[in-house]
Amino acid sequence: MSKLTRAFRESNRNFAVQKKKKLALLRALSH
């Protein structure tokens, strides 16, 4: 169970990072 939750948290963090990168990229392109 702990392994699952850890993996879930990791994927969530990765998703957030990708989202931030995408937003930053869009912002850079729009300027």
N, CA, C and O atoms as a Tripos MOL2 file, in Angstrom:
@<TRIPOS>MOLECULE
protein
  124   123    31     0     0
PROTEIN
NO_CHARGES

@<TRIPOS>ATOM
      1 N           0.8300   -1.2020    0.0000 N.3       1 MET1
      2 CA          0.0000    0.0000    0.0000 C.3       1 MET1
      3 C           0.8660    1.2550    0.0000 C.2       1 MET1
      4 O           0.6190    2.1920   -0.7590 O.2       1 MET1
      5 N           1.8760    1.2630    0.8530 N.am      2 SER2
      6 CA          2.7510    2.4450    0.9130 C.3       2 SER2
      7 C           3.4460    2.6600   -0.4250 C.2       2 SER2
      8 O           3.6630    3.7920   -0.8550 O.2       2 SER2
      9 N           3.7920    1.5430   -1.0770 N.am      3 LYS3
     10 CA          4.4520    1.6480   -2.3940 C.3       3 LYS3
     11 C           3.5140    2.3170   -3.3890 C.2       3 LYS3
     12 O           3.9260    3.1710   -4.1740 O.2       3 LYS3
     13 N           2.2520    1.9180   -3.3440 N.am      4 LEU4
     14 CA          1.2600    2.4800   -4.2590 C.3       4 LEU4
     15 C           1.0850    3.9680   -4.0340 C.2       4 LEU4
     16 O           1.0990    4.7570   -4.9790 O.2       4 LEU4
     17 N           0.9200    4.3460   -2.7750 N.am      5 THR5
     18 CA          0.7110    5.7660   -2.4690 C.3       5 THR5
     19 C           1.9270    6.5840   -2.8540 C.2       5 THR5
     20 O           1.8070    7.7160   -3.3230 O.2       5 THR5
     21 N           3.1060    5.9970   -2.6530 N.am      6 ARG6
     22 CA          4.3370    6.7140   -3.0020 C.3       6 ARG6
     23 C           4.3870    6.9320   -4.5120 C.2       6 ARG6
     24 O           4.7050    8.0280   -4.9730 O.2       6 ARG6
     25 N           4.0770    5.9030   -5.2690 N.am      7 ALA7
     26 CA          4.0840    6.0010   -6.7300 C.3       7 ALA7
     27 C           3.0380    7.0180   -7.1840 C.2       7 ALA7
     28 O           3.2660    7.7870   -8.1180 O.2       7 ALA7
     29 N           1.8860    7.0090   -6.5050 N.am      8 PHE8
     30 CA          0.8170    7.9420   -6.8460 C.3       8 PHE8
     31 C           1.2790    9.3740   -6.6250 C.2       8 PHE8
     32 O           1.0390   10.2540   -7.4520 O.2       8 PHE8
     33 N           1.9520    9.5950   -5.4870 N.am      9 ARG9
     34 CA          2.4530   10.9430   -5.1850 C.3       9 ARG9
     35 C           3.5050   11.3610   -6.2010 C.2       9 ARG9
     36 O           3.5330   12.5120   -6.6380 O.2       9 ARG9
     37 N           4.3680   10.4270   -6.5730 N.am     10 GLU10
     38 CA          5.4210   10.7310   -7.5560 C.3      10 GLU10
     39 C           4.7990   11.1480   -8.8820 C.2      10 GLU10
     40 O           5.2050   12.1440   -9.4800 O.2      10 GLU10
     41 N           3.8150   10.3840   -9.3380 N.am     11 SER11
     42 CA          3.1670   10.6980  -10.6140 C.3      11 SER11
     43 C           2.4560   12.0430  -10.5330 C.2      11 SER11
     44 O           2.4440   12.8110  -11.4950 O.2      11 SER11
     45 N           1.8650   12.3170   -9.3720 N.am     12 ASN12
     46 CA          1.1800   13.6040   -9.1890 C.3      12 ASN12
     47 C           2.1700   14.7450   -9.2840 C.2      12 ASN12
     48 O           1.9020   15.7710   -9.9090 O.2      12 ASN12
     49 N           3.3380   14.5510   -8.6460 N.am     13 ARG13
     50 CA          4.3640   15.5920   -8.6640 C.3      13 ARG13
     51 C           4.8490   15.7940  -10.0970 C.2      13 ARG13
     52 O           4.9860   16.9270  -10.5580 O.2      13 ARG13
     53 N           5.1050   14.6960  -10.7930 N.am     14 ASN14
     54 CA          5.5730   14.7830  -12.1820 C.3      14 ASN14
     55 C           4.5440   15.5130  -13.0440 C.2      14 ASN14
     56 O           4.8950   16.3300  -13.8950 O.2      14 ASN14
     57 N           3.2690   15.2050  -12.8090 N.am     15 PHE15
     58 CA          2.2000   15.8390  -13.5720 C.3      15 PHE15
     59 C           2.1980   17.3430  -13.3320 C.2      15 PHE15
     60 O           2.0530   18.1320  -14.2650 O.2      15 PHE15
     61 N           2.3600   17.7300  -12.0650 N.am     16 ALA16
     62 CA          2.3750   19.1530  -11.7130 C.3      16 ALA16
     63 C           3.5540   19.8470  -12.3740 C.2      16 ALA16
     64 O           3.4320   20.9670  -12.8700 O.2      16 ALA16
     65 N           4.6990   19.1690  -12.3770 N.am     17 VAL17
     66 CA          5.9040   19.7530  -12.9820 C.3      17 VAL17
     67 C           5.6880   19.9510  -14.4820 C.2      17 VAL17
     68 O           6.0250   20.9980  -15.0350 O.2      17 VAL17
     69 N           5.1230   18.9350  -15.1330 N.am     18 GLN18
     70 CA          4.8640   19.0360  -16.5690 C.3      18 GLN18
     71 C           3.8960   20.1820  -16.8590 C.2      18 GLN18
     72 O           4.0530   20.9160  -17.8350 O.2      18 GLN18
     73 N           2.8900   20.3190  -15.9890 N.am     19 LYS19
     74 CA          1.9040   21.3780  -16.1490 C.3      19 LYS19
     75 C           2.5840   22.7380  -16.0570 C.2      19 LYS19
     76 O           2.3350   23.6290  -16.8690 O.2      19 LYS19
     77 N           3.4430   22.8830  -15.0590 N.am     20 LYS20
     78 CA          4.1550   24.1530  -14.8680 C.3      20 LYS20
     79 C           5.0260   24.4580  -16.0730 C.2      20 LYS20
     80 O           5.0790   25.5930  -16.5470 O.2      20 LYS20
     81 N           5.7180   23.4180  -16.5700 N.am     21 LYS21
     82 CA          6.5950   23.6030  -17.7330 C.3      21 LYS21
     83 C           5.7800   24.0530  -18.9350 C.2      21 LYS21
     84 O           6.1860   24.9490  -19.6750 O.2      21 LYS21
     85 N           4.6140   23.4150  -19.1240 N.am     22 LYS22
     86 CA          3.7590   23.7670  -20.2560 C.3      22 LYS22
     87 C           3.2830   25.2060  -20.1410 C.2      22 LYS22
     88 O           3.2880   25.9550  -21.1180 O.2      22 LYS22
     89 N           2.8710   25.5870  -18.9310 N.am     23 LEU23
     90 CA          2.3910   26.9560  -18.7130 C.3      23 LEU23
     91 C           3.5030   27.9550  -18.9770 C.2      23 LEU23
     92 O           3.2780   28.9920  -19.6010 O.2      23 LEU23
     93 N           4.6970   27.6460  -18.5040 N.am     24 ALA24
     94 CA          5.8420   28.5440  -18.7040 C.3      24 ALA24
     95 C           6.1450   28.6620  -20.1940 C.2      24 ALA24
     96 O           6.4440   29.7470  -20.6940 O.2      24 ALA24
     97 N           6.0660   27.5380  -20.8940 N.am     25 LEU25
     98 CA          6.3350   27.5300  -22.3260 C.3      25 LEU25
     99 C           5.3040   28.3820  -23.0630 C.2      25 LEU25
    100 O           5.6530   29.1840  -23.9300 O.2      25 LEU25
    101 N           4.0360   28.1990  -22.7110 N.am     26 LEU26
    102 CA          2.9720   28.9770  -23.3490 C.3      26 LEU26
    103 C           3.1650   30.4620  -23.0930 C.2      26 LEU26
    104 O           2.9920   31.2900  -23.9880 O.2      26 LEU26
    105 N           3.5270   30.7850  -21.8540 N.am     27 ARG27
    106 CA          3.7340   32.1850  -21.4950 C.3      27 ARG27
    107 C           4.8760   32.7720  -22.3130 C.2      27 ARG27
    108 O           4.7890   33.8990  -22.8000 O.2      27 ARG27
    109 N           5.9520   31.9960  -22.4580 N.am     28 ALA28
    110 CA          7.1210   32.4600  -23.2110 C.3      28 ALA28
    111 C           6.7530   32.6610  -24.6860 C.2      28 ALA28
    112 O           7.2050   33.6130  -25.3220 O.2      28 ALA28
    113 N           5.9340   31.7570  -25.2170 N.am     29 LEU29
    114 CA          5.5540   31.8580  -26.6250 C.3      29 LEU29
    115 C           4.6120   33.0280  -26.8790 C.2      29 LEU29
    116 O           4.6920   33.6790  -27.9200 O.2      29 LEU29
    117 N           3.7220   33.2920  -25.9290 N.am     30 SER30
    118 CA          2.7370   34.3600  -26.1230 C.3      30 SER30
    119 C           3.3770   35.7380  -26.0740 C.2      30 SER30
    120 O           2.8110   36.6950  -26.6010 O.2      30 SER30
    121 N           4.5440   35.8570  -25.4510 N.am     31 HIS31
    122 CA          5.2030   37.1680  -25.3200 C.3      31 HIS31
    123 C           5.9560   37.5580  -26.5840 C.2      31 HIS31
    124 O           6.5630   38.6280  -26.6360 O.2      31 HIS31
@<TRIPOS>BOND
     1     1     2 1
     2     2     3 1
     3     3     4 2
     4     3     5 am
     5     5     6 1
     6     6     7 1
     7     7     8 2
     8     7     9 am
     9     9    10 1
    10    10    11 1
    11    11    12 2
    12    11    13 am
    13    13    14 1
    14    14    15 1
    15    15    16 2
    16    15    17 am
    17    17    18 1
    18    18    19 1
    19    19    20 2
    20    19    21 am
    21    21    22 1
    22    22    23 1
    23    23    24 2
    24    23    25 am
    25    25    26 1
    26    26    27 1
    27    27    28 2
    28    27    29 am
    29    29    30 1
    30    30    31 1
    31    31    32 2
    32    31    33 am
    33    33    34 1
    34    34    35 1
    35    35    36 2
    36    35    37 am
    37    37    38 1
    38    38    39 1
    39    39    40 2
    40    39    41 am
    41    41    42 1
    42    42    43 1
    43    43    44 2
    44    43    45 am
    45    45    46 1
    46    46    47 1
    47    47    48 2
    48    47    49 am
    49    49    50 1
    50    50    51 1
    51    51    52 2
    52    51    53 am
    53    53    54 1
    54    54    55 1
    55    55    56 2
    56    55    57 am
    57    57    58 1
    58    58    59 1
    59    59    60 2
    60    59    61 am
    61    61    62 1
    62    62    63 1
    63    63    64 2
    64    63    65 am
    65    65    66 1
    66    66    67 1
    67    67    68 2
    68    67    69 am
    69    69    70 1
    70    70    71 1
    71    71    72 2
    72    71    73 am
    73    73    74 1
    74    74    75 1
    75    75    76 2
    76    75    77 am
    77    77    78 1
    78    78    79 1
    79    79    80 2
    80    79    81 am
    81    81    82 1
    82    82    83 1
    83    83    84 2
    84    83    85 am
    85    85    86 1
    86    86    87 1
    87    87    88 2
    88    87    89 am
    89    89    90 1
    90    90    91 1
    91    91    92 2
    92    91    93 am
    93    93    94 1
    94    94    95 1
    95    95    96 2
    96    95    97 am
    97    97    98 1
    98    98    99 1
    99    99   100 2
   100    99   101 am
   101   101   102 1
   102   102   103 1
   103   103   104 2
   104   103   105 am
   105   105   106 1
   106   106   107 1
   107   107   108 2
   108   107   109 am
   109   109   110 1
   110   110   111 1
   111   111   112 2
   112   111   113 am
   113   113   114 1
   114   114   115 1
   115   115   116 2
   116   115   117 am
   117   117   118 1
   118   118   119 1
   119   119   120 2
   120   119   121 am
   121   121   122 1
   122   122   123 1
   123   123   124 2
@<TRIPOS>SUBSTRUCTURE
     1 MET1         2 RESIDUE 1 A MET
     2 SER2         6 RESIDUE 1 A SER
     3 LYS3        10 RESIDUE 1 A LYS
     4 LEU4        14 RESIDUE 1 A LEU
     5 THR5        18 RESIDUE 1 A THR
     6 ARG6        22 RESIDUE 1 A ARG
     7 ALA7        26 RESIDUE 1 A ALA
     8 PHE8        30 RESIDUE 1 A PHE
     9 ARG9        34 RESIDUE 1 A ARG
    10 GLU10       38 RESIDUE 1 A GLU
    11 SER11       42 RESIDUE 1 A SER
    12 ASN12       46 RESIDUE 1 A ASN
    13 ARG13       50 RESIDUE 1 A ARG
    14 ASN14       54 RESIDUE 1 A ASN
    15 PHE15       58 RESIDUE 1 A PHE
    16 ALA16       62 RESIDUE 1 A ALA
    17 VAL17       66 RESIDUE 1 A VAL
    18 GLN18       70 RESIDUE 1 A GLN
    19 LYS19       74 RESIDUE 1 A LYS
    20 LYS20       78 RESIDUE 1 A LYS
    21 LYS21       82 RESIDUE 1 A LYS
    22 LYS22       86 RESIDUE 1 A LYS
    23 LEU23       90 RESIDUE 1 A LEU
    24 ALA24       94 RESIDUE 1 A ALA
    25 LEU25       98 RESIDUE 1 A LEU
    26 LEU26      102 RESIDUE 1 A LEU
    27 ARG27      106 RESIDUE 1 A ARG
    28 ALA28      110 RESIDUE 1 A ALA
    29 LEU29      114 RESIDUE 1 A LEU
    30 SER30      118 RESIDUE 1 A SER
    31 HIS31      122 RESIDUE 1 A HIS
